[in-house]
Amino acid sequence: MALPALAHHGWGGYDSEKTLTLTGTVEQFAFSNPHAMLNLQSDGKLWHVVLAPPGRMTARGLPDGTIKPGQTVTVVGYAHKSEPAELRAERITAGGQTVELR
């Protein structure tokens, strides 16, 4: 499944009242503007995870090449209200390192 091409949008579509934690395998990763993205296989479901912009990820210690397909990661964030398998990540743990994205 290819990563969707999303235009930059506000965060109002995400349910910030309910935090969700997902651990799974990275199927695909894109390190591009406006936000890095990954597809995460977790508990039999493929999630589209919206991360921070590449510049912020690099500044916080997750440069391009740090996250790779096949790697296990944990993301904490908010599910989209109308897209059942989309998550806005607030935090990611990859390679033993936890990074705050917002």
PEDA-V799442 format. One record per helix or strand of 2 or more residues. SS is the DSSP state (H for helix, E for strand). FROM is the first residue (numbers start at 1). LEN is the number of residues. If there is no record, write none. Layout:
ss->SS from->FROM len->LEN
ss->SS from->FROM len->LEN
This chain:
ss->E from->14 len->17
ss->E from->37 len->6
ss->E from->45 len->6
ss->H from->54 len->6
ss->E from->72 len->9
ss->E from->86 len->9
ss->E from->97 len->4
